[in-house]
Amino acid sequence: MRPGGQPNMQQIMKQAQKMQQQVAQAQAELAAAELTGSAGGGLVSVVMTGLGEVKSVRIDPAAVDPDDIESLEDLVLAAIRNAAEAQRELTEAKMGPATGGLGGGLGIPGF
């Protein structure tokens, strides 16, 4: 703060620019990250990027029972949720420091 209580606009702009660079770096790291979620003791696994894009689904043949499709569907859903939770945690870890703990209204997933 300057004398008289006025913020230094140049300093604020520098901080905003630094934050923008940190956010861009964190987003690049998230895009490159691959997280795996699994269910059923590994019978179903899902690979997801740090930005939430599902890249692949693997289903062990032992999980396929034509008489019980509902259980397989539940395993796939559980694996996706497991990967999404890992993605959310990674996003918080990467974006939290970049945004200085700011929240809401940033247009960033998880904030």
Biotite code that builds the C-alpha atoms (Angstrom):
import biotite.structure as struc

atoms = struc.array([
    struc.Atom([0.000, 0.000, 0.000], chain_id="A", res_id=1, res_name="MET", atom_name="CA", element="C"),
    struc.Atom([1.119, 3.465, -0.777], chain_id="A", res_id=2, res_name="ARG", atom_name="CA", element="C"),
    struc.Atom([0.835, 6.308, 1.685], chain_id="A", res_id=3, res_name="PRO", atom_name="CA", element="C"),
    struc.Atom([-2.798, 7.272, 1.905], chain_id="A", res_id=4, res_name="GLY", atom_name="CA", element="C"),
    struc.Atom([-3.986, 3.658, 1.560], chain_id="A", res_id=5, res_name="GLY", atom_name="CA", element="C"),
    struc.Atom([-3.901, 3.426, -2.259], chain_id="A", res_id=6, res_name="GLN", atom_name="CA", element="C"),
    struc.Atom([-2.669, 0.127, -3.717], chain_id="A", res_id=7, res_name="PRO", atom_name="CA", element="C"),
    struc.Atom([0.323, 0.162, -6.028], chain_id="A", res_id=8, res_name="ASN", atom_name="CA", element="C"),
    struc.Atom([-1.240, -0.763, -9.407], chain_id="A", res_id=9, res_name="MET", atom_name="CA", element="C"),
    struc.Atom([2.092, -1.708, -10.942], chain_id="A", res_id=10, res_name="GLN", atom_name="CA", element="C"),
    struc.Atom([2.713, -4.203, -8.134], chain_id="A", res_id=11, res_name="GLN", atom_name="CA", element="C"),
    struc.Atom([-0.812, -5.603, -8.482], chain_id="A", res_id=12, res_name="ILE", atom_name="CA", element="C"),
    struc.Atom([-0.314, -6.059, -12.232], chain_id="A", res_id=13, res_name="MET", atom_name="CA", element="C"),
    struc.Atom([2.999, -7.866, -11.663], chain_id="A", res_id=14, res_name="LYS", atom_name="CA", element="C"),
    struc.Atom([1.332, -10.193, -9.169], chain_id="A", res_id=15, res_name="GLN", atom_name="CA", element="C"),
    struc.Atom([-1.552, -10.866, -11.567], chain_id="A", res_id=16, res_name="ALA", atom_name="CA", element="C"),
    struc.Atom([0.867, -11.622, -14.411], chain_id="A", res_id=17, res_name="GLN", atom_name="CA", element="C"),
    struc.Atom([2.861, -13.985, -12.194], chain_id="A", res_id=18, res_name="LYS", atom_name="CA", element="C"),
    struc.Atom([-0.342, -15.748, -11.130], chain_id="A", res_id=19, res_name="MET", atom_name="CA", element="C"),
    struc.Atom([-1.422, -16.067, -14.778], chain_id="A", res_id=20, res_name="GLN", atom_name="CA", element="C"),
    struc.Atom([1.916, -17.702, -15.660], chain_id="A", res_id=21, res_name="GLN", atom_name="CA", element="C"),
    struc.Atom([1.627, -20.089, -12.707], chain_id="A", res_id=22, res_name="GLN", atom_name="CA", element="C"),
    struc.Atom([-1.924, -21.043, -13.707], chain_id="A", res_id=23, res_name="VAL", atom_name="CA", element="C"),
    struc.Atom([-0.833, -21.689, -17.314], chain_id="A", res_id=24, res_name="ALA", atom_name="CA", element="C"),
    struc.Atom([2.036, -23.876, -16.079], chain_id="A", res_id=25, res_name="GLN", atom_name="CA", element="C"),
    struc.Atom([-0.280, -25.793, -13.742], chain_id="A", res_id=26, res_name="ALA", atom_name="CA", element="C"),
    struc.Atom([-2.796, -26.335, -16.555], chain_id="A", res_id=27, res_name="GLN", atom_name="CA", element="C"),
    struc.Atom([-0.029, -27.669, -18.816], chain_id="A", res_id=28, res_name="ALA", atom_name="CA", element="C"),
    struc.Atom([1.054, -30.073, -16.081], chain_id="A", res_id=29, res_name="GLU", atom_name="CA", element="C"),
    struc.Atom([-2.545, -31.216, -15.588], chain_id="A", res_id=30, res_name="LEU", atom_name="CA", element="C"),
    struc.Atom([-3.001, -31.797, -19.327], chain_id="A", res_id=31, res_name="ALA", atom_name="CA", element="C"),
    struc.Atom([0.119, -33.978, -19.394], chain_id="A", res_id=32, res_name="ALA", atom_name="CA", element="C"),
    struc.Atom([-0.770, -35.980, -16.275], chain_id="A", res_id=33, res_name="ALA", atom_name="CA", element="C"),
    struc.Atom([-2.458, -39.362, -16.542], chain_id="A", res_id=34, res_name="GLU", atom_name="CA", element="C"),
    struc.Atom([-4.318, -40.767, -13.554], chain_id="A", res_id=35, res_name="LEU", atom_name="CA", element="C"),
    struc.Atom([-5.684, -44.269, -13.157], chain_id="A", res_id=36, res_name="THR", atom_name="CA", element="C"),
    struc.Atom([-8.826, -45.194, -11.283], chain_id="A", res_id=37, res_name="GLY", atom_name="CA", element="C"),
    struc.Atom([-9.796, -48.767, -10.628], chain_id="A", res_id=38, res_name="SER", atom_name="CA", element="C"),
    struc.Atom([-12.571, -50.862, -9.143], chain_id="A", res_id=39, res_name="ALA", atom_name="CA", element="C"),
    struc.Atom([-13.251, -54.473, -8.317], chain_id="A", res_id=40, res_name="GLY", atom_name="CA", element="C"),
    struc.Atom([-9.683, -55.140, -7.247], chain_id="A", res_id=41, res_name="GLY", atom_name="CA", element="C"),
    struc.Atom([-8.402, -54.019, -10.642], chain_id="A", res_id=42, res_name="GLY", atom_name="CA", element="C"),
    struc.Atom([-11.027, -55.777, -12.768], chain_id="A", res_id=43, res_name="LEU", atom_name="CA", element="C"),
    struc.Atom([-11.885, -52.397, -14.301], chain_id="A", res_id=44, res_name="VAL", atom_name="CA", element="C"),
    struc.Atom([-9.481, -49.490, -14.726], chain_id="A", res_id=45, res_name="SER", atom_name="CA", element="C"),
    struc.Atom([-9.840, -46.054, -16.259], chain_id="A", res_id=46, res_name="VAL", atom_name="CA", element="C"),
    struc.Atom([-7.070, -43.693, -17.366], chain_id="A", res_id=47, res_name="VAL", atom_name="CA", element="C"),
    struc.Atom([-7.937, -39.989, -17.223], chain_id="A", res_id=48, res_name="MET", atom_name="CA", element="C"),
    struc.Atom([-5.916, -36.846, -17.887], chain_id="A", res_id=49, res_name="THR", atom_name="CA", element="C"),
    struc.Atom([-5.416, -34.240, -15.210], chain_id="A", res_id=50, res_name="GLY", atom_name="CA", element="C"),
    struc.Atom([-7.997, -32.143, -17.068], chain_id="A", res_id=51, res_name="LEU", atom_name="CA", element="C"),
    struc.Atom([-10.648, -34.866, -16.711], chain_id="A", res_id=52, res_name="GLY", atom_name="CA", element="C"),
    struc.Atom([-10.578, -36.395, -20.195], chain_id="A", res_id=53, res_name="GLU", atom_name="CA", element="C"),
    struc.Atom([-11.060, -40.168, -20.086], chain_id="A", res_id=54, res_name="VAL", atom_name="CA", element="C"),
    struc.Atom([-8.327, -41.699, -22.242], chain_id="A", res_id=55, res_name="LYS", atom_name="CA", element="C"),
    struc.Atom([-9.020, -45.412, -21.868], chain_id="A", res_id=56, res_name="SER", atom_name="CA", element="C"),
    struc.Atom([-11.083, -48.055, -20.112], chain_id="A", res_id=57, res_name="VAL", atom_name="CA", element="C"),
    struc.Atom([-9.752, -51.567, -19.464], chain_id="A", res_id=58, res_name="ARG", atom_name="CA", element="C"),
    struc.Atom([-12.065, -54.399, -18.448], chain_id="A", res_id=59, res_name="ILE", atom_name="CA", element="C"),
    struc.Atom([-10.650, -57.740, -17.331], chain_id="A", res_id=60, res_name="ASP", atom_name="CA", element="C"),
    struc.Atom([-12.539, -60.598, -19.023], chain_id="A", res_id=61, res_name="PRO", atom_name="CA", element="C"),
    struc.Atom([-13.230, -62.026, -15.541], chain_id="A", res_id=62, res_name="ALA", atom_name="CA", element="C"),
    struc.Atom([-15.507, -59.028, -14.915], chain_id="A", res_id=63, res_name="ALA", atom_name="CA", element="C"),
    struc.Atom([-17.744, -59.902, -17.856], chain_id="A", res_id=64, res_name="VAL", atom_name="CA", element="C"),
    struc.Atom([-20.774, -61.964, -16.883], chain_id="A", res_id=65, res_name="ASP", atom_name="CA", element="C"),
    struc.Atom([-23.552, -61.804, -19.493], chain_id="A", res_id=66, res_name="PRO", atom_name="CA", element="C"),
    struc.Atom([-26.062, -62.589, -16.745], chain_id="A", res_id=67, res_name="ASP", atom_name="CA", element="C"),
    struc.Atom([-24.892, -59.684, -14.570], chain_id="A", res_id=68, res_name="ASP", atom_name="CA", element="C"),
    struc.Atom([-24.230, -56.638, -16.761], chain_id="A", res_id=69, res_name="ILE", atom_name="CA", element="C"),
    struc.Atom([-25.341, -54.333, -13.928], chain_id="A", res_id=70, res_name="GLU", atom_name="CA", element="C"),
    struc.Atom([-22.327, -55.283, -11.791], chain_id="A", res_id=71, res_name="SER", atom_name="CA", element="C"),
    struc.Atom([-19.965, -54.523, -14.676], chain_id="A", res_id=72, res_name="LEU", atom_name="CA", element="C"),
    struc.Atom([-21.649, -51.164, -15.200], chain_id="A", res_id=73, res_name="GLU", atom_name="CA", element="C"),
    struc.Atom([-21.207, -50.418, -11.490], chain_id="A", res_id=74, res_name="ASP", atom_name="CA", element="C"),
    struc.Atom([-17.507, -51.322, -11.681], chain_id="A", res_id=75, res_name="LEU", atom_name="CA", element="C"),
    struc.Atom([-16.964, -49.030, -14.684], chain_id="A", res_id=76, res_name="VAL", atom_name="CA", element="C"),
    struc.Atom([-18.734, -46.173, -12.909], chain_id="A", res_id=77, res_name="LEU", atom_name="CA", element="C"),
    struc.Atom([-16.737, -46.750, -9.720], chain_id="A", res_id=78, res_name="ALA", atom_name="CA", element="C"),
    struc.Atom([-13.454, -46.749, -11.670], chain_id="A", res_id=79, res_name="ALA", atom_name="CA", element="C"),
    struc.Atom([-14.380, -43.476, -13.391], chain_id="A", res_id=80, res_name="ILE", atom_name="CA", element="C"),
    struc.Atom([-15.279, -41.908, -10.038], chain_id="A", res_id=81, res_name="ARG", atom_name="CA", element="C"),
    struc.Atom([-11.998, -43.148, -8.566], chain_id="A", res_id=82, res_name="ASN", atom_name="CA", element="C"),
    struc.Atom([-10.025, -41.557, -11.416], chain_id="A", res_id=83, res_name="ALA", atom_name="CA", element="C"),
    struc.Atom([-12.085, -38.351, -11.142], chain_id="A", res_id=84, res_name="ALA", atom_name="CA", element="C"),
    struc.Atom([-11.289, -38.081, -7.426], chain_id="A", res_id=85, res_name="GLU", atom_name="CA", element="C"),
    struc.Atom([-7.576, -38.461, -8.193], chain_id="A", res_id=86, res_name="ALA", atom_name="CA", element="C"),
    struc.Atom([-7.952, -35.789, -10.888], chain_id="A", res_id=87, res_name="GLN", atom_name="CA", element="C"),
    struc.Atom([-9.701, -33.422, -8.448], chain_id="A", res_id=88, res_name="ARG", atom_name="CA", element="C"),
    struc.Atom([-6.963, -33.900, -5.854], chain_id="A", res_id=89, res_name="GLU", atom_name="CA", element="C"),
    struc.Atom([-4.234, -33.287, -8.435], chain_id="A", res_id=90, res_name="LEU", atom_name="CA", element="C"),
    struc.Atom([-6.042, -30.167, -9.669], chain_id="A", res_id=91, res_name="THR", atom_name="CA", element="C"),
    struc.Atom([-6.221, -28.785, -6.141], chain_id="A", res_id=92, res_name="GLU", atom_name="CA", element="C"),
    struc.Atom([-2.553, -29.568, -5.568], chain_id="A", res_id=93, res_name="ALA", atom_name="CA", element="C"),
    struc.Atom([-1.447, -27.889, -8.817], chain_id="A", res_id=94, res_name="LYS", atom_name="CA", element="C"),
    struc.Atom([-3.869, -24.966, -8.981], chain_id="A", res_id=95, res_name="MET", atom_name="CA", element="C"),
    struc.Atom([-4.024, -24.060, -5.290], chain_id="A", res_id=96, res_name="GLY", atom_name="CA", element="C"),
    struc.Atom([-0.488, -22.684, -5.117], chain_id="A", res_id=97, res_name="PRO", atom_name="CA", element="C"),
    struc.Atom([-0.827, -21.038, -8.546], chain_id="A", res_id=98, res_name="ALA", atom_name="CA", element="C"),
    struc.Atom([-3.939, -19.128, -7.526], chain_id="A", res_id=99, res_name="THR", atom_name="CA", element="C"),
    struc.Atom([-2.755, -18.276, -4.058], chain_id="A", res_id=100, res_name="GLY", atom_name="CA", element="C"),
    struc.Atom([-5.772, -19.965, -2.523], chain_id="A", res_id=101, res_name="GLY", atom_name="CA", element="C"),
    struc.Atom([-8.249, -17.822, -4.438], chain_id="A", res_id=102, res_name="LEU", atom_name="CA", element="C"),
    struc.Atom([-11.496, -19.536, -5.123], chain_id="A", res_id=103, res_name="GLY", atom_name="CA", element="C"),
    struc.Atom([-14.725, -19.097, -7.003], chain_id="A", res_id=104, res_name="GLY", atom_name="CA", element="C"),
    struc.Atom([-15.300, -17.351, -10.264], chain_id="A", res_id=105, res_name="GLY", atom_name="CA", element="C"),
    struc.Atom([-11.952, -18.219, -11.795], chain_id="A", res_id=106, res_name="LEU", atom_name="CA", element="C"),
    struc.Atom([-13.413, -20.578, -14.371], chain_id="A", res_id=107, res_name="GLY", atom_name="CA", element="C"),
    struc.Atom([-11.002, -23.287, -13.266], chain_id="A", res_id=108, res_name="ILE", atom_name="CA", element="C"),
    struc.Atom([-12.357, -26.792, -12.615], chain_id="A", res_id=109, res_name="PRO", atom_name="CA", element="C"),
    struc.Atom([-12.374, -27.555, -8.945], chain_id="A", res_id=110, res_name="GLY", atom_name="CA", element="C"),
    struc.Atom([-12.457, -23.943, -7.789], chain_id="A", res_id=111, res_name="PHE", atom_name="CA", element="C"),
])
